[in-house]
């Protein structure tokens, strides 16, 4: 009976400590060395994956920005070359507007 009471007391104490640590959000204090190493390794993997995803997102944003800049520059160059070609700025350096269309 002495051993049974000791076993029940130990079991109740372990449950009490586990509940207390759960309330305090300190359950990692119950882990053994192997479980702590596993937990630390999983945290390292998680942070590495988060960094990889963050860098990938930044690269995608940079690529999209470069695409937008190149499209704008290409459109500007095409429009300016069309204006030069069709308006013949070399031959006619000035543009005259009728007085009715000025402000």
ABEGO torsion letter per residue (X at the ends): XAAAAAAAAAAAAAAAAAAAAAAAGAAAAABBAAAAAAAAAAAAAAAAAAAAAAAAAAAAAAAAAAAAAAAAAAAAAAAAAAAAAAAGAAABABBBBBAAABX
